[in-house]
Amino acid sequence: MSKFKVYVWTSNQLMHCLPAWAFLFNKFWPWFQDVTVLGYNTPDFELPDNFKYVSLGEQRGPQYWSDDIKEFL
């Protein structure tokens, strides 16, 4: 089975959930997978080596979320 891209979106308010999510993802995913996390403020904690963080700029509110994702893609 070939690898595919995994993207995870987060907000500044839910950033604290990311370390636990990353740990569980790496524990239960069947192979080493690169993951791109899309958020706003840069996290103040370390992510696993297979995780890459991309800032979407300033968090302007939920009504702009899809605009930020569309611009990234």
LONULO-971647 format. One record per residue: residue number from 1; x, y, z of N, C-alpha, C in turn. Coordinates in steps of 0.001 Angstrom, whole numbers, plus 500000, padded with zeros to 6 digits. Layout:
NUM, X, Y, Z, X, Y, Z, X, Y, Z
...
***
This chain:
1, 500844, 498831, 500000, 500000, 500000, 500000, 500894, 501239, 500000
2, 500621, 502177, 499119, 501455, 503373, 499045, 500996, 504419, 500060
3, 501931, 505277, 500413, 501613, 506348, 501348, 500790, 507414, 500649
4, 499987, 508094, 501378, 499229, 509220, 500875, 499429, 510380, 501839
5, 499024, 511567, 501427, 499233, 512738, 502270, 498162, 512804, 503350
6, 498607, 513107, 504565, 497697, 513285, 505686, 497815, 514732, 506144
7, 496679, 515419, 506177, 496620, 516797, 506648, 495729, 516861, 507881
8, 496166, 517647, 508856, 495399, 517852, 510084, 495252, 519361, 510250
9, 494020, 519811, 510469, 493768, 521230, 510692, 493541, 521465, 512173
10, 494048, 522598, 512662, 493841, 522942, 514062, 493689, 524455, 514196
11, 493200, 524860, 515325, 493090, 526289, 515633, 493968, 526577, 516846
12, 494151, 527848, 517139, 494956, 528209, 518309, 494346, 527663, 519598
13, 493022, 527636, 519681, 492349, 527186, 520888, 492491, 525678, 521113
14, 492685, 524910, 520061, 492772, 523450, 520193, 494185, 522906, 520000
15, 495152, 523791, 519903, 496542, 523384, 519683, 497045, 522458, 520786
16, 496549, 522619, 522009, 497022, 521803, 523130, 496681, 520317, 522954
17, 495752, 519982, 522069, 495376, 518583, 521813, 496345, 517883, 520865
18, 497140, 518651, 520151, 497992, 518094, 519103, 499045, 517092, 519588
19, 499756, 517318, 520692, 500744, 516319, 521123, 500127, 514948, 521391
20, 498978, 514906, 522047, 498331, 513613, 522317, 497860, 512974, 521016
21, 497313, 513770, 520106, 496852, 513245, 518826, 498021, 512667, 518035
22, 499150, 513388, 518014, 500337, 512916, 517286, 500855, 511609, 517889
23, 500888, 511529, 519209, 501342, 510306, 519865, 500456, 509120, 519478
24, 499147, 509296, 519581, 498224, 508206, 519253, 498247, 507862, 517770
25, 498389, 508863, 516918, 498489, 508602, 515481, 499693, 507719, 515186
26, 500859, 508084, 515722, 502073, 507296, 515472, 502006, 505916, 516122
27, 501303, 505800, 517227, 501197, 504508, 517904, 500308, 503534, 517138
28, 499217, 504020, 516568, 498245, 503118, 515961, 498230, 503125, 514436
29, 498962, 504016, 513795, 499031, 503989, 512337, 499961, 502854, 511932
30, 499617, 502099, 510894, 500366, 500882, 510594, 501761, 501088, 510002
31, 502112, 502271, 509551, 503452, 502512, 509035, 503834, 503964, 509241
32, 505103, 504261, 509018, 505608, 505622, 509179, 504958, 506515, 508126
33, 504265, 507534, 508541, 503489, 508389, 507647, 503841, 509849, 507897
34, 504099, 510595, 506828, 504310, 512034, 506960, 502962, 512724, 507167
35, 502930, 513653, 508108, 501701, 514370, 508449, 501987, 515866, 508394
36, 501118, 516614, 507743, 501217, 518068, 507712, 500101, 518642, 508572
37, 500481, 519453, 509545, 499523, 520104, 510435, 499361, 521540, 509956
38, 498119, 521927, 509699, 497812, 523288, 509278, 497161, 524015, 510446
39, 497748, 525136, 510829, 497211, 525901, 511948, 497550, 527362, 511776
40, 497598, 528052, 512861, 497859, 529491, 512800, 499119, 529841, 513576
41, 499046, 529995, 514886, 500258, 530281, 515662, 501156, 529053, 515679
42, 502457, 529290, 515675, 503426, 528198, 515731, 503348, 527537, 517108
43, 503328, 526202, 517159, 503237, 525533, 518462, 504481, 525783, 519306
44, 504292, 525800, 520619, 505410, 525993, 521541, 505872, 524665, 522136
45, 505689, 523589, 521384, 506108, 522254, 521801, 506638, 521521, 520573
46, 507373, 520468, 520832, 507964, 519671, 519756, 506944, 518689, 519193
47, 506971, 518521, 517890, 506159, 517501, 517233, 507078, 516362, 516817
48, 506534, 515167, 516614, 507374, 514052, 516158, 508044, 514374, 514820
49, 509095, 513646, 514499, 509872, 513901, 513290, 509068, 513775, 512000
50, 508032, 512981, 512011, 507243, 512804, 510790, 506136, 513854, 510642
51, 506075, 514817, 511556, 505078, 515884, 511502, 505727, 517178, 511043
52, 505029, 517885, 510167, 505470, 519200, 509694, 504346, 520185, 509995
53, 504699, 521355, 510522, 503697, 522368, 510854, 503753, 523493, 509831
54, 502585, 523894, 509318, 502480, 525009, 508378, 501500, 526023, 508955
55, 501960, 527262, 509099, 501087, 528321, 509595, 500288, 528901, 508432
56, 499008, 529096, 508653, 498132, 529697, 507653, 498016, 531204, 507838
57, 498850, 531771, 508696, 498826, 533211, 508945, 498084, 533548, 510214
58, 497405, 534659, 510199, 496664, 535116, 511379, 495294, 534446, 511428
59, 494925, 533977, 512610, 493605, 533366, 512791, 492570, 534485, 512871
60, 491703, 534544, 511864, 490742, 535648, 511758, 489343, 535259, 512188
61, 489104, 534007, 512489, 487774, 533573, 512904, 487274, 532432, 512040
62, 486255, 531728, 512526, 485781, 530541, 511825, 485209, 530832, 510435
63, 484708, 532019, 510191, 484133, 532315, 508888, 485202, 532396, 507784
64, 486487, 532512, 508167, 487578, 532597, 507193, 488352, 531296, 507056
65, 487969, 530282, 507809, 488710, 529024, 507826, 488832, 528432, 506428
66, 487727, 528359, 505706, 487777, 527747, 504375, 488598, 528587, 503396
67, 488600, 529899, 503565, 489431, 530744, 502709, 490913, 530448, 502929
68, 491307, 530270, 504186, 492698, 529960, 504504, 493124, 528602, 503936
69, 492252, 527618, 504049, 492561, 526287, 503515, 492648, 526347, 501990
70, 491719, 527041, 501370, 491711, 527149, 499904, 492998, 527814, 499413
71, 493442, 528852, 500106, 494669, 529521, 499704, 495881, 528598, 499858
72, 495894, 527783, 500914, 497000, 526847, 501118, 497040, 525806, 499994
73, 495878, 525240, 499680, 495819, 524190, 498668, 496040, 524761, 497279
***
